[in-house]
Amino acid sequence: MLIEALEGDVTVVYCNAISASVQIEVEPVGRWFEAFLKRRNRNVSASFQELEEEEELSEESEDEELQLEDFPLLRTLDPKDWKNQSDHYAVLGLAHMRYKATQKQIKAAHKAMVLKHHPDKRKAAGEQIVEGDGDYFTCITKAIEILSDPVKRRAFDSVDPTFDNAVPSKGEGKDNFFEAYAPVFERNARWSSKKHVPKLGTMDSSFEDVDNFYSVWYNFDSWREFSYLDEEEKDKAECRDERRWIEKQNRGARATRKKEEMNRLRTLVDTAYSLDPRIKKFKDDEKARKENEKKAKADAKRKEQEEKERARQAELDAARLAKEKEEEEAKLVAQQAKKEKEIQKKAIKKERQKLRTTCKNWNYFGDNESDSVKMMEDVEKLCDRLELVSLQSLNEGLASGSKEEGKVAVEKQVQEVNAQLQKEKDAEVQARQAVRTTVQASGGGGGGGKGWNEEELPLLIKAVNLFPAGTNARYPPRAAFNRTQC
């Protein structure tokens, strides 16, 4: 506490002299953590010492209850055959708790039994006592010796005479599966090396819970061992060889019993799995799901095929329409071309007739009959060789000029036509000469060196024009290229 300021004293507050408070989170450990858990579970705020006092009071009350019980079974036991006849939990008055009893409870029960059944106590009460190990108090000593040692206690718990090893048959669990198998799994769960073994559950359990349950039991790790049932004790062996022989015999017997135990558990799990209605339900659901997926895939594939077929049919229809349109356009073009050709043909015919009429009116520009006949032949040659434009131009010249000018124009046109014919003739002659040269260079024509006659040369010229020099397949195989084919 601060000292009260006297009258006349000056009070000064130093703000920077004290640092600000800092909040620090701490975590209890050790016995403080245990006390914290107990306070939290009990929803109280009490010290560790108070909780210990409560536990001691509860243990004392339990001890009082144990001391009040009577155990007539002790007087009927044969101390010499304690291993086969004694139930150590029952000897200490813990038959109702058995493997769930704590070490404190076991010690308290032993203390109560000693206070009541010790030979000195009974002797003082006037009871007749059997001297030596023949007294039943030896069974109490053996019981605390075994139950206070964790290894020996586990060996005894493994062969607990009150434990039911029975496995329900298929007929028993067919109609009431959960009622028949749930207690069996809970009973056998005490042998698990792992804590928190899942329970069988109900019909409404999820697939994950059921799968986890059977996964745990199919991989069940049992700590149960059968060393308590060893027929021979190695400590009684007279030599090392005998002790080894006893250990070998005991190991073989334990392995056989362990194998039988695992077969029993496996039979339990297999039988339960085969009868579990949830497994059948899950399998039916899985089968239905797969069938639905298969049906969905089939429907999707069918729809895809239908879409492809519709697309293909649409393409075919589009192609058909396009082809029909092209054919229609080609038909219109052909009709137009034909129409134009007819028009041109009529125009050429008209111009030819006009040229003939004009020349005829002028007596074919001749002074005598022979000149007229010759000019008539030249006019026919012009009609055969000239195009429409040339004929129109020539007719226009004849119509606008005099007879002499017309004669000159016709003769000029005749000369041009004759020159063109001569040029074509020269080209043909050159082609023939080229063919002869080619044939001579290749050793002559077909037929054993026989030359080409006048009838075959035009065909050969056409073949040369069809396959000019430098083109592929100009010279096909000799067997396929003959004169008739040309």
Buried (B, 14 or more C-beta within 10 A) or exposed (E): EEEEEEEEEEEEEEEEEEEEEEEEEEEEEEEEEBBBEBBEEEEEEEEBEBBBEBEEEEBEEBBEEBBEEEBEBBEEBEBEEBEEBBBBBBBBBBBEBBBEBEEEBBBBBBBBBBEBBBBEEBEEEEEEEEEEEEBBBBBBBBBBEBBEEEEBBBBBBBBBEEBEEEBBEEEBBEEEBBEBBBEBBEEBBBBBEEEEBBEBBEEEBEEEBBEBBBEBBEEBEBEBBBBBBBEBEBEEBEEEEEBEBBBEBBEEBBEEBBEEBEEBBEEBBEBBBEBBEBBEEBEEEEEEEEEEEEEEEEEEEEEEEEEEEEEEEEEEEEEEEEEEEEEEEEEEEEEEEEEEEEEEEEBBEBBBEBBBEBBEEBBBBBEEEEEBEBBBEBBBBBBEBBEBEBBBBBBEBBEEEEEEEBBBBBEEBBEBBEEEEEEEEEEEEEBBEEBBEBBEEEEEBEEEEEEBEEEBBBBBBEBBEEBEEEEEEEEEEEEEBEBEEB
